Amino acid sequence: MLDMQIFTPTLSLRAVCDCALSVHATEEYDAPGSCTVLVPLRLAGAFVPEGMISIPGIGGGYQIESIREDGVSETATITGRGILHRFTQRILADPFPYAGTAEDGIIDLAANCGGDALPGNLSCISYGIPDTVDVRAEAGSLLSVMRTLARPAGLGLHLRLDPAAREFLFSVRTRTAGGTFLSRSLGNLRSATQWQDRKNYVNRVTVRGKDGTSVTMDAADCIRDGFDDAAAPVREYLLSVPDLSQGDFASEAAYLDALRGRGLSFLRSRRPIFSASAETDEDTARRVRLGEIRPLADPLLGRYAGAICTQKSLTADKNGIRHAISLSLMPDESV
């Protein structure tokens, strides 16, 4: 079984647990992930609310959120979320417009606001990724603002605990080209499921400012991600932006550009979702990295496309340790 390190809320090592009955943990490309740990009841005292768990082989650490002790089964169930979730505990009270290099904006947000959400020092790592964005993040949590900057540039977010140094390291994740095909014929794709979700899909938005001025935008004219918006039935939305009016801008052209910028951000947030889950052989699931793009070929589903690894999971119990991955299909890629 795994040797999990358990820390107090102030990052002091409290215990090492090597006899959990089961462990299930996930790690995600741009989200916190989660964990569930089942231990004998006698070990429940080693876990404390707001403390942290370091699980070998996955995640960057998990904050303990709940401890459920069951006197009948004589077990305790501990659940937690990845420490990136702590960035939801910081709020940016005002909208955050940003135009520039996505990584720089995200790193600045982490450095200036993220440290207050953590019980230890925060160090930020920058890779010099040049992709730029022009977005306006609505007021909300630090994590939601970071994701608004990250997603148009295809970036993920990574926060991890360094147990030895008792500090946190933050960086963005990037998409990388993978290696071999995932396919049944090669034996590394055991099964796959896919689904399409259009419940929030919008392909035309009318943006109306405070003074009633409106602009209408079609996704087919401004978004290029491989989905054929022109062929889809029209789905319209009226977006009111009462914080924008022509008097706030030097010219009518600048005002209309601001309205169009809001519309573009909205359309990007309401795209159709193409997703897949794949069960691969153990070696492949362990080696595929978050953000890695692998060509996927599955004749049973009629699917031949690139797919990006958005989640990894680890399950450990009496049957051993198993890894799995989840993929998001990329309709503009082909194998």
N, C-alpha and C positions, 0 to 999 in steps of 0.2 A: 504494500500500500504506500501511498505518498507520504513524504515527510513534510507536513504543513507547518509553517511558522505562524504563531499567533501573537499579535502585538496588542498592547494597551492603546487607548486613545491618544496617548502621548508618545507612541512608538517605542516603548520599552518592550523587549522580548518577554512574553509572559509564559509561553510553553511551546513545545514542539510536539505535534500530534502525528503519530505514525500508525494509528490503529482505528481510523475512521471506518465505519461500516460501509459507507458509500459517499462518493463525491461526484457532483456534476457541476461543471463550470463552463461558461461561455466567454469568448472574447470577440469584440466586434470592431469593424473598420472605423466607424465614427461615432460609436455609442459606448456606454459603460460596460455592458455585459453583466453577468450575474453568476451567483454560485449558491448551491445548496449542499450542506454537509450533514450527514447523519452519523452520530457518535453514540457510544454507550452513555447512559445517564450520568455515570460517575465522572465523566469528563466534561460535563456541561459547564462547570465552574471555570474552566480555562478560557471560555469565550465570554467577552463582555460587550455590551452594546456600544457602538461607535468605535470599537476596536477594529483591528484589521487582520486579514488572513492572507498569507502568501502561499500560493499553490504552485508547486513546481510544474513547469511545462506549459503553463497557460496564464494569460492575463498579466496585469502588472500589480495585482493586489486588489483585495475586495474589502469593503467596509461592512462590518456586521450590522445588520438592520433589525434582525429578530432572532430570538432564542426561544424555542418551544420545547418544554420538558414534559415528557409523557411517562407518568408513573406506571402505566399499564404495560407498555412495551419496554420500559426501562431504557428508553432512548431519548436523545435530544436532537432536534432539527435546527440547524443554524442557517439562516439565509442572509445573503448580502448582495451588494451591487459593486461593480467595478469602481475604483476610486475616482475615475473621471466624473462620476456622478456628483462628486462634491462641487464641481463647477456649476451645478444647478442651484447651489446654495448662495451664490453671488448674483445680484441683480443689477442690470444696467437700466436705470430708470428712464432714460431718454433714447429715442431712436438713434441708430448708429450707422450713418452713411459712410461708405468706404470705397475709394477707388485707388487701386495700387496693387502691389504684389500680394497675393493671398497669404502666402506663408508669413511675410513680414507683419501683416495685420493681425494674424492669429497669434504669432509669438508675442507681439506687443500687448495684446489683450491678456495673454497668460501671465506675462511678466508683471504687468501693472495691476491686474485684478485677481489673478488666480492664487497668489501666495496667501492671501487672507483667508482662503477657504480650506487651507491645509494645515495640519499640525506640525509641519516641519519645513525646512528650507525647500524652495523650488528653484531648480535650474532648468533653463530652456536651451534646447539644441536646435540650431538652424542649419538647413542643408543648402540654402541658396536656390530654392526652386523658383523659376522665373515667372510662372503663370500668374496673370493679372485678372482682377475682377472689378466690376463696378456695380455695387449692390447697396441696398439700404436695409439693414437689419432692424426689425421692430424692437421696441423695448422688451426686455425679458431677461431670462437667465444668461449668465456668461456662456454656458454651454450652447444655448440656442443661437446666440449671436455668432459664436465661433463656427457653428455648423453652417450658418448662412453664408459666411465668407468661404468656407472650405468646399462646399458642394459644387458650386459652379466651376471650380478649378480641379475637381475630382480628387480632393485631398481628404484624408482621414485624420483622426486625432488619437494621440497616444500619451497617456499619463501613467507612469509606473513608479512604484515604491522601490527604492534602493535600500534593502534592509540593513546592509552593512554600514552605510553612511547615514542612515536615518534621514534621508531626504527624498524628494520627488524629482523625477525627470520628465519633462514635457517636450514633445515634438509632434510634427505632423506625420502622417503616413502618406505614401505615394503609391500609385498604381504601377505595377511592373509587369513586363511580359513574362509569362511562364514558359515552361518547356513542353513536355509531352502532351499529347491529346489525352483527354479523359474519354474513354469509350469502353463499351462492353467487350468489343472484340479484342482489345488489349488486356482486358482483365482488371483494369484499375477503376472501372466504373461498374459498381454492382447494381445500382438502381438509381433512378432519378424521377423526380416529380417536377412539374412546372405549372405556373399559374399566371394569369393576367388579371390585373385589378384596375378597373377604370372608374371606381366609385367617386373619386375626387377629381377626375380628369376634366379640364377646361381647355378649350382651344381658341376661344375668342373672349376678350375682356374689354369692357368699356370702363375707362378710368375717369371719374368725375371729381374735379377739384371743388374747393369751398365755394367758388363763385359760379359754379355750374358749368364751367368749361369742361368739355369731354374729348377724349381721344379713344379710338377703338383700334385694337391690335389683334392680329391673327397669329397663332402659334406657327402656322405654316410659313409665315413671312420672316420670322425672327429666331426660330429654334431649329437647330440642326443636330439631332441626336439619333437619327435613323428611323424614327417613327413617322409614318406618313399622315400628318395632321390633315392635309388637304383631302384625303380619302375618307376621313372619319366624319360622322354626323356632327353638325355644329352643336357645340355646348358652350353657351354664353354665360357670362357673369358680369354683374354690375359692381364695380369696386369704388366705393366712396373714400376719398382721401381729404377729409376736412382740414387737415393741417397744411395743405398746399393751396395757395391762391396767387394770382398773377402779381399782386402787389408785393410779394416777397422776392420777385425776380427782376433782374435788370432789363429783360426783354421778354416779349411773348414767346420767342423761339426757345429761350432758356426754360420758361415755364412749361411749354409743351414737351420739351426733352425730359423734364422732371416727371411729368405725368407718364410719359412712355417708359421711363425707367421703372416706375412703380408697376406698370403693367407687365413688363418683361419679368421682373422678379416674381410677380404673382403667377404668371404662366409657367415659369420654371418650377414653382412649388406645387403645381397641379398636373404633373405629367402622369401618364399611365405607368403602372408598375409591372415590370416583367421579372419574375423571380423563379428560382429553382432551388431545390434541395437535392443533394447528391450523396449517396453512400458510396464511398470509395474503399479501396483496400487500405489497410492500416498504414502502410508505409507512405502512400500518397497523402492521406489525410494529415499525417504528422508533418510532412515536408512542405505542403502548400502553405504559403504565407498569406496573411491578410493583405488584401490589395493586389494579389497576384492574379493576372488574367491568364486563364487556360482555355485553349480551344476544346469545346465539348461536342462530341458526336454521339447521338443516341438515335438510331433508326426507329426504335419503338415509339419515340415521341416525335419523330420527324424533325428533330432539332439539330442543327449544325450551326454553331455560333460561338463567339467568345463569351466567357463568363468570368466575372470577377468574384474572388472570395471575399465575402462580406462578414462571415462569422466562422469561428472555429469553436468546437466544443470538445471537452474531455469528460469521460465518465470512468470512474474507478469504483469497483466493488469486488465481491468475492470471485467474479468471473475474470478479473484482470482489468487492464487499462485499455480504453478504446477511444479513438479520435474520430471526429466527423467534421464536415465542412458544409456551409451553405453558400450558394452562389447567386449572384444577380446576373441575369442574362443581359447581354449588350446587343440590341437589335441592329446596331450599325457595324458590327463586327461579323466576319464570317471566317470559317476555317478553311 
